[in-house]
Amino acid sequence: MAEAEEENREEIVVEKKSKRNRKKQKTENPSQKEETQERKQNGEGKPQQQDQVAGGDHPAQNNNGGGSSKKRKQREAFPFGNYRNYYGYRIGQEVDEDPRLKVLKREWFEGKDCLDIGCNSGIITIHIAKKYNCRSILGVDIDTARISDAYWHLRKFSREHSGSSSTNVSKEEVKEKLKASKQIAHVVPGDGEEIKKEASFSEKRNLFDVVSFRQENFVDSRHSHEKQYDTILCLSVAKWIHLNWGDDGLITLFSKVWKLLVPGGTFILEPQPWDSYKKNYQVSKTAAENYRNIMFPPESFREILLDKIGFRSVEDLTAGLTGSKTGFNRPIFAFHK
């Protein structure tokens, strides 16, 4: 019966892809005259496809105002979802903290070693460390610029946390940490430090002792993680891995997460819906090609993680999620190894 359901699901996916392909052929092959007109309207000679900004995770750009540099900035594409100021428009000024923090359980983080895949500018990584008293948390992101932003935020939060206008961590130390983050894995603390870090989070404890960041392409990473983690987060990242590395990349993501989790560990996944894929697949030729060949839509992730990867159970945290901005109402699941 399971095989019959799988065949039915694949037939539906194939039918959807066939319709998408017919529609895509119309949009991907404009006449030379139409393409020239579009370029003239945009005021530059680059193909329109390169100018598109992924719409599902990025607010509409304001087209008012002049200046060619401003226009180029407005049309800048982020093929990996590596947007600048991502949390600024995801959370908004009217919200005190990221709504997703409210559905996370302290037991998954307190005194635990954690990994945040696709951390962007590191804000939620830092908030988790502060709120839930992690022993350590490493944030990785494919974009070096976002890792630089993350260390900037870490310095800022560390200064605010200490209640002082200055911090013991110098700019030179931040630069050294950033340089080291590109070369080595996060170091496991010694036994003496582990005992100390399992205690409640001290106000005098520097966030630099807990939080670290590293530039890393998690799917094709050359870094070897020398330890396992109690909790791994992948929040609104799966779509970008899926579009850039296809179904194989998605399975690689899930398999690596499984291997890096300790027995009884937790994988927190926030998958983007299929509608979000539709808005973003034209961000690059690679994404468009992978989009046409996807056989594992987001609604199948749960089945894959439980039946294929081997997670023993899952919690749906979505019901407790409130206060998300329009366009970011996404499910959140906690898979337990």
Residue frames as qw, qx, qy, qz and C-alpha x, y, z in Angstrom:
[[0.000, 0.885, 0.466, 0.000, 0.00, 0.00, 0.00],
 [0.321, -0.771, 0.108, 0.540, 2.90, 2.32, 0.79],
 [0.398, -0.099, 0.596, 0.690, 4.34, 1.66, -2.66],
 [0.185, 0.648, 0.658, 0.336, 1.01, 2.53, -4.26],
 [0.159, -0.929, -0.232, 0.240, 0.86, 5.80, -2.32],
 [0.404, -0.543, 0.347, 0.649, 4.41, 6.60, -3.37],
 [0.350, 0.226, 0.681, 0.602, 3.55, 5.96, -7.02],
 [0.049, 0.837, 0.532, 0.121, 0.49, 8.21, -6.75],
 [0.289, -0.851, -0.017, 0.438, 2.55, 10.96, -5.14],
 [0.415, -0.291, 0.511, 0.694, 5.19, 10.74, -7.87],
 [0.274, 0.514, 0.680, 0.446, 2.49, 10.90, -10.58],
 [0.079, -0.932, -0.340, 0.101, 1.12, 14.09, -9.00],
 [0.377, -0.696, 0.232, 0.565, 4.61, 15.62, -8.81],
 [0.416, 0.023, 0.645, 0.641, 5.34, 14.69, -12.43],
 [0.166, 0.734, 0.604, 0.261, 2.03, 16.21, -13.54],
 [0.198, -0.926, -0.128, 0.297, 2.80, 19.42, -11.65],
 [0.425, -0.487, 0.419, 0.637, 6.27, 19.60, -13.16],
 [0.393, 0.342, 0.677, 0.519, 4.87, 19.09, -16.65],
 [0.047, 0.904, 0.414, 0.092, 2.56, 22.06, -16.18],
 [0.345, -0.834, 0.103, 0.417, 5.38, 24.14, -14.73],
 [0.527, -0.162, 0.542, 0.634, 7.67, 23.27, -17.63],
 [0.309, 0.618, 0.583, 0.427, 5.12, 24.44, -20.21],
 [0.129, -0.969, -0.210, 0.034, 4.68, 27.69, -18.34],
 [0.528, -0.645, 0.261, 0.487, 8.44, 28.08, -17.81],
 [0.576, 0.182, 0.526, 0.599, 9.18, 27.68, -21.50],
 [0.166, 0.852, 0.388, 0.310, 7.09, 30.74, -22.20],
 [0.294, -0.955, 0.017, 0.045, 8.90, 32.86, -19.60],
 [0.653, -0.507, 0.372, 0.422, 12.45, 31.60, -20.05],
 [0.516, 0.113, 0.564, 0.635, 12.62, 32.10, -23.85],
 [0.221, 0.833, 0.245, -0.444, 11.50, 35.67, -24.61],
 [0.667, 0.643, 0.179, 0.331, 12.20, 37.05, -28.04],
 [0.574, 0.011, -0.068, 0.816, 15.32, 39.13, -28.50],
 [0.029, -0.563, -0.202, -0.801, 13.15, 42.21, -29.00],
 [0.605, -0.702, -0.275, -0.255, 11.27, 41.71, -25.73],
 [0.783, -0.347, -0.189, 0.480, 14.51, 41.05, -23.83],
 [0.401, 0.256, 0.036, 0.879, 16.08, 44.22, -25.27],
 [0.270, -0.672, -0.232, -0.649, 13.06, 46.25, -24.21],
 [0.745, -0.609, -0.269, 0.043, 13.24, 44.85, -20.69],
 [0.697, -0.132, -0.111, 0.696, 16.92, 45.74, -20.41],
 [0.157, 0.456, 0.124, 0.867, 16.26, 49.27, -21.60],
 [0.495, -0.707, -0.274, -0.425, 13.51, 49.66, -19.02],
 [0.800, -0.510, -0.180, 0.257, 15.89, 48.49, -16.31],
 [0.021, 0.973, -0.229, 0.015, 18.59, 50.88, -17.44],
 [0.326, -0.614, 0.709, 0.122, 21.32, 48.23, -17.64],
 [0.554, 0.424, -0.600, -0.391, 22.54, 45.44, -19.91],
 [0.144, -0.205, 0.945, -0.212, 22.31, 42.43, -17.56],
 [0.360, -0.252, -0.815, -0.378, 19.73, 39.69, -18.20],
 [0.521, -0.500, -0.028, -0.692, 16.52, 40.17, -16.25],
 [0.873, -0.259, -0.413, -0.013, 16.95, 36.83, -14.55],
 [0.600, 0.067, -0.428, 0.673, 20.09, 38.03, -12.78],
 [0.062, -0.365, 0.147, -0.917, 18.26, 41.09, -11.51],
 [0.647, -0.474, -0.405, -0.438, 15.42, 39.28, -9.81],
 [0.128, -0.392, 0.688, -0.598, 15.35, 39.24, -6.05],
 [0.291, -0.203, -0.935, 0.008, 13.95, 36.12, -4.44],
 [0.337, -0.445, -0.148, -0.817, 10.45, 37.10, -3.43],
 [0.706, -0.418, -0.555, -0.135, 9.41, 34.51, -0.86],
 [0.675, -0.459, -0.339, 0.468, 11.85, 35.52, 1.86],
 [0.344, -0.096, 0.028, 0.933, 12.51, 39.10, 0.86],
 [0.192, 0.711, 0.441, -0.514, 10.27, 42.16, 1.00],
 [0.525, 0.721, 0.350, 0.287, 9.30, 43.99, -2.16],
 [0.486, -0.150, 0.030, 0.861, 11.92, 46.53, -3.12],
 [0.133, 0.840, 0.265, -0.455, 11.02, 50.19, -3.39],
 [0.632, 0.369, 0.405, 0.549, 11.50, 51.30, -6.99],
 [0.049, 0.984, 0.151, 0.080, 11.29, 55.00, -6.23],
 [0.418, -0.785, 0.299, 0.346, 14.38, 57.17, -6.38],
 [0.658, 0.719, -0.224, -0.022, 17.20, 57.52, -8.85],
 [0.206, -0.720, 0.663, 0.010, 20.79, 56.51, -9.24],
 [0.756, 0.298, -0.550, -0.196, 22.18, 53.50, -11.08],
 [0.211, 0.282, -0.846, 0.401, 23.98, 52.18, -7.97],
 [0.474, -0.023, 0.534, -0.700, 20.72, 52.21, -6.05],
 [0.811, 0.250, -0.166, -0.501, 18.96, 50.34, -8.85],
 [0.574, 0.342, -0.742, 0.054, 21.68, 47.71, -8.91],
 [0.061, -0.194, 0.791, -0.577, 21.39, 47.30, -5.15],
 [0.655, 0.081, 0.271, -0.701, 17.63, 46.94, -5.42],
 [0.855, 0.303, -0.257, -0.333, 17.98, 44.19, -8.03],
 [0.055, 0.527, -0.835, 0.147, 20.74, 42.31, -6.25],
 [0.862, -0.097, -0.391, -0.307, 20.02, 38.59, -6.14],
 [0.342, -0.517, 0.710, -0.334, 20.66, 36.34, -3.17],
 [0.681, 0.160, -0.627, -0.343, 20.72, 32.80, -4.60],
 [0.457, -0.025, -0.836, 0.304, 21.31, 31.18, -1.20],
 [0.445, -0.753, -0.451, -0.176, 18.79, 33.27, 0.75],
 [0.609, -0.227, -0.270, 0.711, 21.72, 35.13, 2.27],
 [0.034, 0.846, 0.295, 0.443, 19.86, 38.43, 2.58],
 [0.255, 0.169, -0.388, 0.869, 21.28, 41.40, 4.40],
 [0.303, -0.095, 0.316, -0.894, 19.11, 42.64, 7.28],
 [0.400, -0.186, -0.841, -0.314, 17.04, 39.44, 7.04],
 [0.286, -0.421, -0.766, 0.393, 15.86, 39.60, 10.64],
 [0.030, 0.189, 0.125, -0.974, 14.97, 43.27, 10.27],
 [0.503, 0.044, -0.295, -0.811, 12.04, 42.52, 7.99],
 [0.508, -0.148, -0.843, -0.099, 11.31, 39.03, 9.27],
 [0.315, -0.371, -0.700, 0.523, 10.78, 40.13, 12.89],
 [0.045, -0.754, -0.349, -0.556, 9.85, 43.80, 12.54],
 [0.115, 0.367, -0.403, 0.830, 10.16, 46.62, 15.03],
 [0.610, -0.403, -0.009, -0.682, 6.81, 45.87, 16.65],
 [0.940, -0.195, -0.276, -0.041, 8.04, 42.48, 17.96],
 [0.428, -0.809, 0.395, -0.071, 10.39, 42.20, 20.95],
 [0.359, -0.420, 0.816, 0.170, 11.86, 38.84, 19.95],
 [0.348, 0.173, -0.771, -0.505, 11.66, 36.29, 17.17],
 [0.774, -0.158, 0.087, -0.607, 8.30, 34.46, 17.61],
 [0.825, 0.180, -0.534, -0.049, 10.01, 31.15, 16.91],
 [0.174, 0.369, -0.721, 0.561, 11.87, 31.36, 20.22],
 [0.564, -0.234, 0.331, -0.719, 8.57, 30.92, 22.05],
 [0.936, 0.045, -0.114, -0.331, 8.00, 27.39, 20.76],
 [0.582, 0.408, -0.653, 0.261, 11.50, 26.12, 21.55],
 [0.806, -0.553, -0.199, -0.069, 11.98, 24.11, 24.73],
 [0.210, -0.855, 0.452, -0.140, 14.67, 24.99, 27.25],
 [0.828, -0.290, 0.480, 0.019, 15.59, 21.32, 27.67],
 [0.832, 0.486, 0.156, 0.217, 16.85, 21.21, 24.09],
 [0.399, 0.778, -0.161, 0.458, 19.44, 23.92, 24.74],
 [0.427, -0.826, 0.266, -0.255, 20.30, 24.43, 28.40],
 [0.559, -0.553, 0.614, 0.072, 23.78, 23.08, 29.06],
 [0.840, 0.296, 0.443, 0.098, 23.82, 21.62, 25.54],
 [0.266, -0.354, 0.516, 0.733, 26.06, 21.89, 22.49],
 [0.523, 0.665, 0.458, -0.274, 24.09, 23.28, 19.55],
 [0.337, -0.068, 0.555, 0.758, 24.51, 23.96, 15.84],
 [0.386, 0.706, 0.308, -0.508, 22.60, 26.53, 13.75],
 [0.507, 0.128, 0.630, 0.574, 22.73, 25.80, 10.01],
 [0.159, 0.600, 0.440, 0.649, 22.26, 28.90, 7.83],
 [0.353, -0.560, -0.481, 0.575, 22.62, 31.36, 10.72],
 [0.220, 0.849, 0.261, 0.404, 22.66, 34.46, 8.47],
 [0.123, 0.713, -0.273, 0.634, 23.66, 37.44, 10.64],
 [0.444, 0.062, -0.770, 0.455, 23.52, 35.35, 13.81],
 [0.325, -0.383, 0.197, -0.842, 20.77, 37.17, 15.70],
 [0.857, -0.279, -0.133, -0.413, 18.59, 34.17, 16.53],
 [0.781, 0.129, -0.515, 0.331, 21.73, 32.14, 17.30],
 [0.185, 0.300, -0.468, 0.811, 22.76, 34.70, 19.90],
 [0.557, -0.341, 0.072, -0.754, 19.23, 35.00, 21.32],
 [0.906, -0.143, -0.374, -0.142, 19.05, 31.23, 21.82],
 [0.599, 0.171, -0.541, 0.565, 22.39, 31.27, 23.65],
 [0.072, -0.306, 0.349, -0.883, 21.20, 34.06, 25.96],
 [0.664, -0.255, -0.029, -0.703, 17.66, 32.84, 26.59],
 [0.955, -0.111, -0.173, -0.211, 18.27, 29.10, 26.93],
 [0.467, -0.720, 0.511, -0.042, 21.77, 29.00, 28.43],
 [0.911, 0.355, -0.204, 0.038, 23.53, 26.86, 25.84],
 [0.748, -0.467, 0.246, 0.403, 26.87, 25.38, 26.77],
 [0.217, -0.353, 0.492, 0.766, 27.99, 26.22, 23.23],
 [0.607, 0.641, 0.441, -0.162, 26.33, 27.14, 19.95],
 [0.334, -0.262, 0.533, 0.732, 28.01, 27.32, 16.55],
 [0.533, 0.701, 0.262, -0.394, 26.38, 29.20, 13.68],
 [0.447, -0.129, 0.634, 0.618, 27.42, 28.36, 10.11],
 [0.479, 0.758, 0.234, -0.376, 26.50, 30.19, 6.94],
 [0.773, 0.344, 0.342, 0.409, 27.63, 29.97, 3.32],
 [0.275, 0.860, 0.091, 0.421, 28.18, 33.74, 3.06],
 [0.588, -0.026, -0.331, 0.738, 31.36, 35.21, 4.56],
 [0.052, -0.412, -0.008, -0.910, 29.71, 38.64, 4.70],
 [0.665, -0.535, -0.277, -0.441, 26.89, 37.28, 6.86],
 [0.804, -0.267, -0.380, 0.372, 29.44, 35.70, 9.21],
 [0.322, 0.206, -0.183, 0.906, 31.13, 39.09, 9.53],
 [0.395, -0.499, -0.151, -0.756, 27.71, 40.55, 10.38],
 [0.804, -0.416, -0.419, -0.071, 27.20, 37.79, 12.94],
 [0.650, -0.127, -0.358, 0.658, 30.43, 38.63, 14.75],
 [0.007, 0.356, -0.031, 0.934, 29.47, 42.30, 14.70],
 [0.624, -0.500, -0.255, -0.544, 26.15, 41.41, 16.37],
 [0.814, -0.276, -0.448, 0.248, 27.93, 39.14, 18.83],
 [0.401, 0.099, -0.287, 0.864, 30.17, 41.99, 19.92],
 [0.270, -0.405, -0.093, -0.868, 27.15, 44.30, 20.22],
 [0.762, -0.444, -0.349, -0.318, 25.08, 41.81, 22.26],
 [0.740, -0.122, -0.451, 0.484, 28.08, 40.95, 24.41],
 [0.173, 0.234, -0.218, 0.932, 28.54, 44.62, 25.28],
 [0.506, -0.416, -0.148, -0.741, 24.84, 45.02, 26.11],
 [0.829, -0.293, -0.475, -0.043, 24.84, 41.78, 28.12],
 [0.603, -0.052, -0.438, 0.664, 27.74, 42.97, 30.26],
 [0.211, -0.895, -0.381, 0.096, 25.94, 46.26, 30.91],
 [0.431, -0.586, 0.171, 0.665, 29.00, 48.20, 29.90],
 [0.437, 0.833, -0.070, -0.332, 29.86, 50.56, 27.08],
 [0.301, 0.637, -0.698, -0.128, 32.89, 48.40, 26.36],
 [0.985, -0.102, 0.003, -0.139, 33.72, 44.73, 26.30],
 [0.570, -0.596, 0.522, 0.216, 36.80, 42.75, 27.14],
 [0.738, 0.233, 0.539, 0.333, 36.88, 41.37, 23.62],
 [0.070, -0.605, 0.246, 0.754, 38.82, 43.66, 21.30],
 [0.664, 0.620, -0.073, -0.413, 38.23, 44.25, 17.62],
 [0.225, 0.574, -0.775, -0.137, 41.47, 42.42, 16.92],
 [0.333, -0.084, 0.910, -0.233, 40.16, 39.38, 18.78],
 [0.671, 0.472, 0.357, -0.448, 36.96, 39.49, 16.74],
 [0.516, 0.679, -0.418, -0.314, 39.01, 39.54, 13.53],
 [0.004, -0.415, 0.909, -0.039, 41.09, 36.61, 14.76],
 [0.530, 0.152, 0.751, -0.362, 37.94, 34.65, 15.59],
 [0.667, 0.607, 0.074, -0.426, 36.53, 35.40, 12.15],
 [0.345, 0.638, -0.662, -0.189, 39.77, 34.32, 10.49],
 [0.179, -0.241, 0.937, -0.177, 39.93, 31.14, 12.54],
 [0.652, 0.273, 0.503, -0.497, 36.28, 30.38, 11.79],
 [0.682, 0.589, -0.245, -0.358, 37.18, 29.86, 8.14],
 [0.369, 0.549, -0.749, 0.030, 39.96, 27.41, 8.95],
 [0.153, 0.113, -0.928, 0.320, 39.17, 25.27, 11.98],
 [0.488, -0.498, -0.658, -0.284, 36.19, 23.64, 13.64],
 [0.441, -0.724, 0.114, -0.518, 34.76, 24.83, 16.92],
 [0.308, 0.338, -0.803, 0.381, 36.95, 23.61, 19.78],
 [0.693, -0.484, -0.516, -0.141, 35.43, 21.33, 22.40],
 [0.253, -0.779, 0.341, -0.462, 35.88, 22.84, 25.87],
 [0.310, 0.282, -0.851, 0.317, 37.92, 20.96, 28.45],
 [0.479, -0.400, -0.780, 0.047, 36.39, 18.91, 31.24],
 [0.248, -0.333, -0.466, 0.781, 36.81, 21.68, 33.78],
 [0.176, 0.082, -0.158, -0.968, 35.00, 24.16, 31.56],
 [0.401, -0.260, -0.754, -0.451, 32.18, 21.72, 30.85],
 [0.355, -0.455, -0.727, 0.371, 31.26, 21.53, 34.52],
 [0.081, -0.345, -0.190, 0.915, 31.22, 25.30, 34.72],
 [0.230, 0.052, -0.435, -0.869, 29.14, 25.74, 31.56],
 [0.326, -0.359, -0.854, -0.189, 26.46, 23.33, 32.71],
 [0.146, -0.453, -0.564, 0.675, 25.61, 25.73, 35.50],
 [0.215, 0.858, 0.452, -0.117, 23.09, 28.55, 35.05],
 [0.503, 0.585, 0.137, 0.621, 24.11, 31.33, 32.71],
 [0.435, -0.548, -0.260, 0.666, 26.05, 33.93, 34.66],
 [0.205, 0.958, 0.175, -0.095, 25.59, 37.61, 33.97],
 [0.234, -0.803, 0.435, 0.333, 29.37, 37.92, 33.99],
 [0.691, 0.017, 0.654, 0.307, 29.81, 35.20, 31.40],
 [0.130, 0.532, -0.362, -0.754, 30.90, 36.56, 28.05],
 [0.812, 0.420, 0.201, -0.353, 28.84, 35.50, 25.06],
 [0.446, 0.675, -0.572, -0.138, 32.11, 34.93, 23.18],
 [0.234, -0.339, 0.891, -0.192, 32.66, 31.93, 25.47],
 [0.591, 0.251, 0.691, -0.332, 29.40, 30.39, 24.24],
 [0.643, 0.695, 0.249, -0.202, 28.71, 31.58, 20.69],
 [0.315, -0.428, 0.574, 0.622, 30.93, 31.15, 17.64],
 [0.670, 0.640, 0.133, -0.352, 30.40, 31.45, 13.89],
 [0.451, -0.297, 0.691, 0.480, 32.02, 29.92, 10.84],
 [0.533, 0.501, -0.301, -0.612, 31.71, 30.33, 7.08],
 [0.315, -0.128, 0.937, 0.081, 30.72, 26.94, 5.74],
 [0.618, 0.121, -0.443, -0.639, 28.80, 25.38, 2.89],
 [0.617, -0.265, 0.629, -0.391, 27.14, 22.72, 5.02],
 [0.917, 0.301, 0.136, -0.224, 26.17, 20.46, 2.11],
 [0.803, 0.495, -0.199, 0.265, 29.60, 20.49, 0.40],
 [0.360, -0.885, 0.275, -0.109, 31.60, 21.29, 3.52],
 [0.676, 0.411, -0.537, 0.292, 35.27, 20.41, 3.73],
 [0.234, -0.530, 0.550, -0.601, 35.17, 21.04, 7.47],
 [0.583, -0.168, -0.795, 0.018, 34.96, 17.99, 9.67],
 [0.509, -0.647, 0.096, -0.559, 32.84, 18.56, 12.74],
 [0.366, 0.316, -0.812, 0.327, 34.94, 16.98, 15.46],
 [0.152, 0.076, 0.787, -0.593, 32.05, 16.59, 17.86],
 [0.128, -0.492, -0.795, -0.331, 28.36, 15.81, 17.87],
 [0.171, -0.234, 0.117, -0.950, 25.58, 18.15, 18.91],
 [0.155, 0.284, 0.828, -0.458, 22.61, 17.85, 21.22],
 [0.373, 0.735, 0.466, -0.322, 20.45, 20.15, 19.10],
 [0.309, -0.034, 0.500, 0.808, 20.70, 21.25, 15.46],
 [0.323, 0.684, 0.362, -0.545, 18.57, 24.02, 13.95],
 [0.267, 0.096, 0.624, 0.728, 17.72, 24.54, 10.29],
 [0.173, 0.671, 0.501, -0.519, 15.32, 27.48, 10.13],
 [0.482, 0.822, 0.137, -0.270, 14.04, 28.57, 6.70],
 [0.130, -0.655, 0.642, 0.376, 17.13, 27.16, 5.01],
 [0.624, 0.073, 0.773, 0.084, 15.99, 23.83, 3.50],
 [0.584, 0.748, 0.286, -0.132, 14.46, 25.52, 0.43],
 [0.176, 0.889, -0.377, -0.190, 17.72, 27.22, -0.50],
 [0.372, -0.387, 0.832, 0.140, 19.66, 23.97, -0.18],
 [0.640, 0.367, 0.671, -0.077, 16.94, 22.24, -2.19],
 [0.499, 0.845, 0.101, -0.165, 17.00, 24.81, -5.00],
 [0.101, 0.844, -0.509, -0.136, 20.79, 24.99, -5.21],
 [0.084, -0.409, 0.908, 0.036, 21.67, 21.31, -4.76],
 [0.618, 0.006, -0.588, -0.522, 18.44, 19.53, -5.66],
 [0.880, -0.345, -0.136, -0.296, 16.99, 16.45, -4.01],
 [0.818, 0.108, -0.399, 0.400, 20.49, 15.01, -3.50],
 [0.172, 0.430, -0.358, 0.811, 21.49, 18.11, -1.54],
 [0.610, -0.463, 0.045, -0.641, 18.39, 17.87, 0.62],
 [0.953, -0.185, -0.237, -0.025, 19.09, 14.22, 1.47],
 [0.610, 0.286, -0.400, 0.622, 22.72, 15.12, 2.18],
 [0.198, -0.527, 0.241, -0.790, 21.52, 17.81, 4.60],
 [0.811, -0.385, -0.008, -0.442, 19.25, 15.40, 6.47],
 [0.932, 0.025, -0.307, 0.194, 21.87, 12.63, 6.55],
 [0.424, 0.391, -0.404, 0.710, 24.63, 14.90, 7.87],
 [0.419, -0.527, 0.193, -0.714, 22.32, 16.27, 10.55],
 [0.934, -0.250, -0.156, -0.203, 21.52, 12.71, 11.65],
 [0.818, 0.151, -0.352, 0.429, 25.21, 11.80, 11.90],
 [0.219, 0.446, -0.332, 0.802, 26.09, 14.96, 13.84],
 [0.587, -0.534, 0.031, -0.608, 23.34, 14.50, 16.43],
 [0.080, -0.277, 0.884, -0.367, 24.00, 12.61, 19.65],
 [0.288, -0.326, -0.890, -0.133, 21.58, 9.75, 20.46],
 [0.187, -0.684, -0.621, 0.334, 18.41, 11.41, 21.75],
 [0.188, -0.248, 0.094, 0.946, 19.36, 14.68, 20.04],
 [0.330, 0.720, 0.518, -0.323, 16.86, 17.07, 18.46],
 [0.297, 0.100, 0.484, 0.817, 16.66, 18.44, 14.93],
 [0.194, 0.678, 0.419, -0.572, 14.54, 21.60, 14.65],
 [0.295, 0.147, 0.637, 0.697, 13.37, 22.15, 11.08],
 [0.299, 0.652, 0.295, -0.632, 11.41, 25.07, 9.64],
 [0.431, 0.168, 0.690, 0.557, 10.71, 24.14, 6.00],
 [0.237, 0.331, -0.102, -0.908, 9.48, 26.73, 3.53],
 [0.672, 0.395, 0.548, -0.303, 6.23, 25.85, 1.73],
 [0.589, 0.257, 0.598, 0.478, 6.13, 24.97, -1.98],
 [0.217, 0.924, 0.300, 0.091, 4.60, 28.37, -2.80],
 [0.299, -0.865, 0.260, 0.309, 7.84, 29.93, -1.57],
 [0.602, -0.112, 0.622, 0.488, 9.79, 27.78, -4.03],
 [0.441, 0.671, 0.530, 0.273, 7.62, 29.13, -6.85],
 [0.001, -0.997, -0.060, 0.050, 8.57, 32.69, -5.93],
 [0.373, -0.789, 0.427, 0.236, 12.29, 31.98, -5.70],
 [0.860, 0.046, 0.446, 0.245, 13.26, 29.42, -8.33],
 [0.580, 0.745, 0.125, 0.306, 14.25, 32.03, -10.94],
 [0.357, -0.897, 0.195, 0.171, 16.94, 33.47, -8.70],
 [0.144, -0.597, 0.705, 0.355, 19.55, 31.52, -10.72],
 [0.646, 0.311, -0.558, -0.417, 19.78, 29.08, -13.60],
 [0.232, 0.155, -0.931, 0.233, 20.84, 26.35, -11.18],
 [0.312, 0.142, 0.643, -0.685, 17.81, 26.95, -8.98],
 [0.641, 0.328, -0.100, -0.687, 15.48, 26.93, -11.98],
 [0.547, 0.283, -0.762, -0.202, 16.90, 23.64, -13.25],
 [0.103, 0.039, -0.908, 0.403, 16.71, 21.98, -9.83],
 [0.449, 0.165, 0.366, -0.798, 13.18, 23.29, -9.31],
 [0.687, 0.271, -0.363, -0.568, 11.99, 21.50, -12.44],
 [0.610, 0.196, -0.767, -0.010, 13.48, 18.23, -11.21],
 [0.249, -0.294, 0.666, -0.639, 12.40, 18.23, -7.57],
 [0.567, -0.168, -0.754, -0.285, 10.70, 15.01, -6.57],
 [0.450, -0.375, -0.689, 0.426, 10.58, 15.58, -2.81],
 [0.119, -0.703, -0.157, -0.683, 8.30, 18.57, -2.07],
 [0.075, -0.432, 0.543, -0.717, 8.31, 20.05, 1.46],
 [0.770, -0.253, 0.116, -0.575, 5.24, 18.05, 2.52],
 [0.936, 0.091, -0.340, 0.005, 7.31, 14.87, 2.10],
 [0.199, 0.625, -0.589, 0.472, 10.13, 15.96, 4.44],
 [0.612, -0.413, 0.449, -0.503, 8.46, 14.52, 7.51],
 [0.982, 0.089, 0.070, -0.150, 8.10, 11.09, 5.92],
 [0.674, 0.561, -0.392, 0.278, 11.70, 11.15, 4.66],
 [0.034, -0.622, 0.576, -0.529, 13.15, 12.06, 8.05],
 [0.711, -0.286, 0.460, -0.448, 11.13, 9.43, 9.92],
 [0.952, 0.163, 0.218, -0.142, 11.07, 6.54, 7.45],
 [0.778, 0.553, -0.161, 0.250, 14.28, 7.02, 5.45],
 [0.185, 0.706, -0.471, 0.496, 16.74, 8.92, 7.66],
 [0.603, -0.107, -0.750, 0.249, 15.72, 7.20, 10.89],
 [0.167, -0.299, 0.384, -0.857, 14.39, 9.78, 13.35],
 [0.124, -0.213, -0.950, 0.192, 12.19, 8.02, 15.92],
 [0.019, -0.732, -0.649, 0.206, 9.58, 10.74, 16.55],
 [0.199, 0.332, 0.190, 0.902, 8.51, 14.26, 15.66],
 [0.055, -0.630, -0.544, 0.552, 6.76, 17.14, 17.45],
 [0.208, 0.633, 0.412, 0.622, 4.77, 19.70, 15.50],
 [0.310, -0.370, -0.364, 0.796, 5.47, 23.05, 17.18],
 [0.081, 0.339, 0.416, 0.840, 3.46, 25.13, 14.73],
 [0.323, -0.712, -0.592, -0.196, 0.33, 25.48, 16.89],
 [0.492, -0.692, -0.262, 0.460, 2.22, 27.47, 19.51],
 [0.424, 0.003, 0.229, 0.876, 3.68, 29.87, 16.96],
 [0.076, 0.883, 0.462, -0.034, 2.07, 33.31, 17.09],
 [0.168, -0.881, 0.057, 0.439, 3.08, 36.79, 16.02],
 [0.562, -0.047, 0.538, 0.627, 4.85, 35.87, 12.77],
 [0.199, 0.516, -0.156, -0.818, 4.77, 38.49, 10.03],
 [0.784, 0.490, 0.199, -0.325, 2.71, 37.87, 6.90],
 [0.648, 0.636, -0.414, -0.057, 4.60, 35.57, 4.56],
 [0.197, 0.465, -0.803, 0.316, 6.48, 33.82, 7.37],
 [0.762, -0.206, 0.338, -0.513, 3.72, 31.59, 8.74],
 [0.591, 0.378, -0.703, -0.117, 5.66, 28.37, 8.40],
 [0.911, -0.353, -0.170, -0.126, 5.52, 25.04, 10.20],
 [0.032, 0.675, -0.681, 0.284, 8.22, 24.13, 12.70],
 [0.946, -0.141, -0.261, -0.132, 9.02, 20.53, 13.64],
 [0.269, -0.675, 0.663, -0.180, 11.28, 18.97, 16.25],
 [0.894, 0.165, -0.400, -0.115, 12.60, 15.56, 15.15],
 [0.553, -0.647, 0.493, -0.179, 14.11, 13.36, 17.85],
 [0.487, 0.463, -0.738, -0.067, 16.89, 10.88, 17.14]]
